[in-house]
């Protein structure tokens, strides 16, 4: 039977299960990726699992998120990660070497391989013909220990690209068009596979832009074929020997179909505060801009800096605008310098920051209150920039550069200049100076733990019955950035669950921590709307509530990664069977699940009693028997140590 690219990748790595949509499958993982905002927990989990050495083909630890060293915390964590890489056998990418996703693409990504990363944008590597999936750190730790990765078989959506991109329209506009059509939950339970004649004009890095922001659709991942564009990219990195051709068979089909005519696209922009709030740039043109930011894993290629440099060649940055440039890798920075793009940006007034995530994750470059910031980053969730009342718009490098010149949101097609033409270099100046390979034997290596690094708190088994007040009730599309904020104030505590838990839900209600602590031992409940937990894979958004006593989350629906993180750490995820029951619950209502432990073992429904309202309703779980065992045990770590993580 003819197979598409996704089916070939899954079939070649299938360990357990059948490739039927909705059924759980297990996959062999070839490579893993961790970054410092999540990797410290992964290394602590490997320590708790008493692992000797990773069992993957390649595992890489990147330091790209927490680069501001305003005190000892981040610096200590970097030393801890470096020692853990030596101890467990990982590559180590030092601070300043660049964002994990483009660096992994430059140095390690291989067509036909699987990649699991403790970062939701790991899916960017689908641009190379890989099956690349973001997951919680604990799942990544298990695959590093040689365990397979379990996931429900997604539906495969064929996205056919036709036509030609007009001038001033680029890859960012393609993924913004899909977000305009599907919104932030339209890809849940799906893999987006791109094909069609429109692919011919997209470089591997253009495809990275699209695959990266597939996470914003809620998709499990995005997949591109490994064709001549991928071969050209790998050859430019002197890795041509890693290329294999991987194409869809003639006659293969998809579960769903979407067609995008590139010729009909216009410059698009996502308005505050959701990646799905997309309109043509022309609809919001003229609004005064305070900041334009170029870079991030969502626009990481050399062309994404070269095009703005060419636009700015004869124009200075507007006096009221801060143009912030975040090179995405040390290698990109060096090539920008060699080709004079960096000099142009500096001369015309841009501010240059170190290679890393920086402002994308709220680590510096926070905009002024109620002032518009145009960014080429993947997300504009409320407060993610580091400014609580922010106004972040997502756009292409072309739109950002045009607006930096004029001082207002500008459709780049209105500039009085021809569209710059960028030609990808056939070879790059390679920079691997800050990339350290693992030692042959790290068994004698001692983990270096500063005073801010705390071992994982104990994770007790699920009790027979659950009871507690509803201490948080939220609406639809609540992100993990709202459950557990990122940014320069919070992320330095990522290795210390008791400390970071103080920021839980602080974007929504700063009193939550104080209200939760009295119920830390006895338990509490969270109630959510549709797509609860969208966004980042940071498992702190599950671990911190668990530390504060959350026993169950009852929501209308869940985002994939966060739902799994809840299972991983023993929080019971339940969905309303009748959504009207959501409306009948108020903050501080006392809920009881009198037979939760017994009911999740026997079936898929759980009885919930609202003692305050004297009402009873049923909620449903969609856990597999394996996931039920996780929740019963209190954590998959407890199962692994008992030898029964499968």
N, C-alpha and C positions, 0 to 999 in steps of 0.2 A: 504494500500500500504506500503511495507517495507520502512523504513527510515534509512538513515545513521545517524551518531552522529550529524553532523552539522544540518541536517534537524530537528532532535528532539529538539536541543537547540533553533533553531529559532522558530519552531512551538510553543514551550511552552512559548515563550516570545513575540509572534507576537501581536501587538496592532492594526496596520493598514496595508493594502496592501496584495498582493498575492505573494507567494513565487515563482515568475517567474523571471529568470535571467534578470537583467537590469531594473526591475520595482522597484520603491521606496517602501520600507517597513519601519515601525516604530516598535521599540522594547522596551519593558520594561527593564530598567537597574536595577540590584540588588545592585551592588557595584560600587564604583568609586575609582580611584587612581589619586593623583596629586603629583607632585614633585616640588621642590623649584624653578627650572628654569622656570617652567610654572605655578606653583600653586599661586604665588603672583598675577598674572593677574587673575586667576580664583577667588581668594578671592576679588579682586577689582571689578570683574564682579558681584559677589554675592552681594556686597555692592551696586553697581549701580542698580541691580535688586530688591534691598530692600527685600531680602530673610530673613525670620525669623530663619529657621532651616532646615537642609538638610532632604530630604524625602526618601533617599535610605535606604536599610537594613544596609549597612556598607559603610562609606566613610573614606578614610585614606589620610592624608597629610604627605608625606615623605620629609626629608631634606637629600639629597644624592648627589646633583650636586655641589652646591656652598659652599664647605667646607673650602676653603682657606679664612681666615679672615685677609686680608692684610690691611684693613681699616674698617670703620664702616658699609659699605654698606651691606655685607652679614649678619653680626651679627644683624643689624637692621631688615633685612628681616626675619630672623629666629624668632625674637620677634613678628613681625607682623603676621607671619604664626601661631605661637603658640596662639596669642590672637584671630585670626580668627577661629581657630579650636574650641576654647572655645565658641566663639560667635555663630558659625553656627552649632556646634555639630559634629565635626570630630575627629577621632583618630589622634594623633600627634606622628610621629616617629622622634625623635630628631637627630641632627647632630651626626654622628658616629654610628648610629644604623644600617646603611647598605643601599644597593641599593634597591629601591622600589620593583623591580620585585621578587627577591628571598625572601625578607622579607614578601611580600604579600603572596607568595606561602607558606611560613612557617606558617604564623599566620592566614590568612584570606581566602585564596582561597578555593572554594568549588565546587566539581563537580556538573554540572547541572545549575550553576548560570551564569549570565551575568556580565561582568566587562567592564567598559569604563574608559580609563585613558588618561590624558593629556600628554602622552608620547608614542611615536610610538612603543616602545617595550613592551607595555602592552599586546600584543599578546602572550607573553611568558606564561601567565597563561593558554593558551590552552593546556598545558602539563597536566593539572589536569582534563581535560574534561569540561572546561569552554568555553563559547563564549566570548573571551576577545579581545577588539578592541581599538586601539589607535585613538585619535581624538584631534582636537583643544580644547584649554581650554574652550572656550565659549560653545561648545557643551557639555562638561563635566559639566560646571556650570548649564546648562539648565536641565540636567538629575538629578543633585543634587537637583534642585528645583521641581522635580517630573515630568518633561516633558519626553516623549519618545525620543529615539535616532533614527534619520532617516538615512537610508543608502540605496543605490541601491543593490538589491538582487544580490549577487555574484554568479558566476558559482562555482561549487564545484568540486575540483580536487582530485581524489583518488590517494594517493601515497602509493603503495604497497611495503613494505619492505620484502625482502626474504634473505635467506642465513645467514651467520655468520660473524661478524666483525673479520677481521684478527688482530693479535697482532699489536700494535702500531697505530691502526686506531680506532677512537672514534667518538662520536656524532658530533663533529665539522666538521669532514670530510664528514658526510652525508649531512649536509646543504650546505657545500661548493660544493659538487657534484651537488646539485640542482641549485646552482648559476652558476656553470660551464655550465650546460645545458640550463638554462632559462634566465640568466643575470638579471639585476636589475629591469627590467620592465616585466618579464615573468609572474609575479603573479598578475598584476594589474586587478582588477575586479574579483578576485578569492579568494576562501578559500581553503587552502591545508589541506586535512584530511588524516591522516596517519593510515594505517592498515596493516595486514599481519603478518606472523610468525616471521619476523625479530623484531617486537616490543618486543618479550619476553625477549630479552637481554638488553633492554633499560630501565634504571630506570626513575623515574619521573623527576629527575634533568637532566638526559641525554636528555629527551624529551624537557625540558625547553630550552636547548641549541638550538635545532632545531626550536622550536616554536618562540623563541626570534628572530632569524635571518630570519624568514619568512618575517619580515618587509623589509629586504634587497631585497627580491624578488618583493616588491611592493604589496604583498598580503594583502587583508583585514584583515585576521588573519589565524592562523593555529589551527587545532583541533586534539587532540588525544582522544582515548576512556578513560573512567574511569574504569580501570581494576585492577587486583591484584597489579600491580606496584604502582598505585596511592594509593591503600589501605595501602600498606606497608609504603609508604612515610608518609601518614597522621598519621598512628599509631606511626611512629618514632617521630612525633611532638606532641604526646599525643592528637591527634584530630581524632582518629578513628571513632568517632560518626558522623563526617562530611562526611564520605565516602558513596557514593551510586554507584552502578554499572550502567554504561552508555555505552552501546555497540551498534554497527550498527546491524540492523536487518538482519537476513539471507535473501539473495536475494535482498538487497538494492544495489543501483548503484550510479554512479557519472557522472557528465557532461563530464569530461575528465579523462584520466588514465595515470599514470606514474608508472614505476616499477624500483626500485633500488635494485640490487643484492649487498648486503653488502659484500659478499665474494670477490667481484671483486674490492672493493675500495682500494685505496692507500692513504697515507698521502698527503693532498692537501694544497694549500696556495693561498690566493688572493693577487696578486701583486698590487703595487701602480697604480692608486689611485681610485680603485673601488672594491667593494665587489664581483663584477661579473667577475673580471679579474683573473680567477682561473686556476692554472696549478698544476701538480704534484710537490711536494717538490723537487723531484730528478732533475727536469729541471732547478732549480735555486740554487741548492746546491753549496756551496763553496763561495758564496758572503759574504763579511765581514760584521759582525753584530756589531752595537753599543749598542743596547738596546733590551732586551726581557721583555715583560710585561705580567703578568698572573693575571687574575681576570676579572671583569666586569659582566654585566648582561648576556653576551653571553657565559660565562663559570663560573657559579656562585657556583657550588656544591662543597661539601667537596672533592670529588674525583678529581676535577680539580686542587686542591692544593696538595692533597695527592700524586697523580701520579708524579708530578714534584719533590716533596720532596723525594720520593723513588728513582727517577732517579738520584737525586743529592746526595744521601746518602753517596756515596764514591767518589764524585767528587766536586771540587770547581768550582765556577763561574769563567769563563775565565777573565783574568786581564783586557781585553779591553771591557768587557761587563758590563752594568748595568742591573741587574736582579731585576725588580720592581714587588713587590707582593702587589696586592690590595685585601685584604679580602672583600668579598661581603656582609657580615653581621657580626654584633657583635657576633651572635650565631656561625657562621662558624669560626670566629677567636677564640672563646673560645674552640670549639671542636678541632681545629687545635692544640691549646696549649695542651689540655688534652691528645691527641694522639701522641704528640711529633713531629708532622709534622712542626709546626712553628719553633721549636728549630733547626731542621735539616736545614731548609731554611736559618735561621739566621746564623748558624754556617758555612754554605758553601758559604756565601757571599751575600745573597739576601738583598735587601732593603725593609723594611716592611712599608706600608702606612696605613692610617686609613681606616676603612670600608666605602666605598662609591664609586662613579663613578670615581673620581680622573682623571687620565690621559685619560680615554676613552672620556671624554668631553673636554679635553684640560685644565683641572684644575690641573696644575702641571704635572711633568714628561715629559715635552716637549723634544723631541729628538734634537740632534745636527743637524745643517744644512747639508743636503745631506748625512746623515748617516742613515743606515737601522735600523728600529725599527720593531721587530716582536711582534705582540700583539694578545691576545686572545679575543679582543674586537669585536663588530659587524660591525664597519664601519672604512673605511680608506679614506674618502673623502679628497680632497686636503685641507691642512691646519687645519683640525679638531684637530690634535694633539697639536696645539698651536705653531707649527713651520710652517711658511708659505711654505717653500720649503722642505716638509717632504717626507720621503720614508717609508711609513707604509705598512707592510704586515700583513695579517690576517691568523692565523694558530691555530692549536690545542695546548693544554698544553704540549703534548708530544713533538711536534716539537719545541716549545719555549724553553722547558727545555734542549733538546738535543743541540740546538744551543747556549744556554747560557754556556754550558760546553765547546764546541769546538771553539766558537768565530766566526763561519761562519754558514750560513743557512745549516741545517743538516737534512737529512731524518732520522727520529729516528730509522728506521729499521736497520741502519748501525752501531748503537751503539753495543759495545761488551758486552752486558748484556742481561739477560732474561727480557721479558716484565713484569713490576711490576703488581701484581694482587691486586686490591683494593676490599675490602668487606665493603659494606655500614653498619654502625652501626645500630643495631636494635632500639636503642633509642639514642637520642641526649641529651646533656646538653642544656636545654632551657634557653634562655636569653631574657627576656621581660622588662628589667629594664629601657630601654629608650623609652618605648612605652606607651604613656599616653592616657587613654580612655576619651571620651568626657564627660563633666559635664551634669547632668540631665537638667539644665536650664542655658543657657548662655545669656539670653536676656539683662542682665545688663553689660555684658562684653564690654569694650571699645577697639576698634581696635587701636593697637600701631603702629603709623606711624612715621618712621624716616624721615629725610630731603630728602632722595633719593627716597621716595615713592610718586608718583604722580598719581592722579586720571586719569581715562581714558580721552583722549581728545575727544571733541565733534565729532560725526560721522554724517555728514550732508547727507540728501537724495541724490540719484543719480539725476543729472540735466537732462534736456530734451536732450541736446546734449553735447558731449564730444569732446574736442580738446586739442592737446598738442604735444610736440615733443617726439620722441622715444629717451629716455635718456639712455636706456640700451638694447642691443641686444645680446642674449647669445645662445649657442648651445644646444646640447642634454644633458639630465641627469644632469642638474644643480640642485644642492642640496640646501636644506634650510640652510645648513652650509655655503654655498657660498653666499646666499641671505642675511642671517643674521648670522654672525659667532658666535660660542660659545667661551669657553675658559675664562681664568682668567681675561683677559683684558675687555671683553665685557659683560659677564653674570651678573656681579654685577649691571648693569644698567637695569636689566630685569623689574624692577618695575617703570621705568621712560622712557616712550616711546619717549619723545623729546630727551633725552640723548642717548638712545640706537640707535636711528635712524641715528646718525652720523656714525655708522659702517656699514650701509646698503651697500651691494655689495662691501665692502672694500677688500674682497679677490680677486675680479676680477678687480675693478677699484677704486682706492682710491679717485678719484675726483668726484665720483657719488654724494655724499651728497652736495658738493658745487654747482654742476651743477643742482641738483634737487630743492634746496631751492628757487630759483627765481620763480619756477613754482608751489610752494606749494599751492597757492590759485587757480591758473588757471588750473592746471592739466598737467599730463604727462602720457606716455605709456611705457610699457615694452614689448619687443618681445622675445619669447623663442622658443626653439626647442622641441624635443620629451621628455616626462616625466619630464616636468618642475616642480620643487619643490619636488623632491624625498627626502626621509630621515625623519628628525625630525618632530614632530608635533608642534614645537614651533610656536605659532601664531604671534610672533614678526616678523616673515618673511612676514607676511601680514600686520600687524599693522604698522610697521615702514614705509614701502613703502606708505601705505595709509596716514600716517602723513605727508609724504613728497610730497603728491599730486598725487600719482598714481591713476588713475581712471579706467584703464583697462589693462589687460594682454592678449596679443594675442600670442598663442603658438601652436605648432603642436599637443601636447597632454600634459595632466597634471597628476601629482601624486595625488592620491585620497585625502589625508588629506589636502594638501596645497590648492588644488582646493576648498575644502569645506571651508577652512579658508578664502580664498578670498571672497567667497559668504557671510560668516559670518560677514565680516567687510566692505561690500558694494563695493568691487572692482569687476568689471565686467570681468569674465573669458571667453575668446572667443578662439575658435580653427579655424585654417586655414582650409577652405574647399579645396582649391587648395594649396598644400604646395609650389608651385612655387612662390606664393605671398610672402612667407617668404623671398625668395632670392631677391625679388624686393624691399625690404625695407632696407634702410641704417640707421646707427646711425644718429640722429638729424633730420631725415625726420619729417615733420609736418603732423600728422594724424588728421582726423576729423571723428567723428561718429555723423552725424547731427540729427539722429532720434533714438538714442539708447534707450531711455526710452520707447518710443512708440513701437519700433520694438520688444523688448524682451517680451513685454506683448502680442503681437499679434502672434508671431511665433518664429522660432528658428534661424533665420538669422538676421544679423546686417550689415548694409552698412558701409564700411570704405573707406574714401577718403584719398589717399596720395597726399596732396596738393603740396608737393615738386616735385613729379614725374608726377603730373596730371594724376593719375591712380585711378580707383575705383575697389574694390573687396568686396566679401561677406565673412563674418566669421560666424561661427555657435556657438550657446550656447547649452548646454545640461542640463540646469537647469530645475528643476521641478517648477510648479507654486509657491510652498512654497519658494523655493530658489530665484525665481524672486522677490517675495515680500521682501525678505531680502535685496537684492541689491537695490531695489527701495527705501526702507526705510533708507538705509545707514548702517544698522547693524541689526542683529537679536535681539540685546539688545533693540533697539527701538521698534521692534515688540512685544517683551515680555512685556515691560512696557505699551504698548498699549493693551495688552491682546489678541494678535493675533499671537503668535509665531508659531502656527501650520499652 
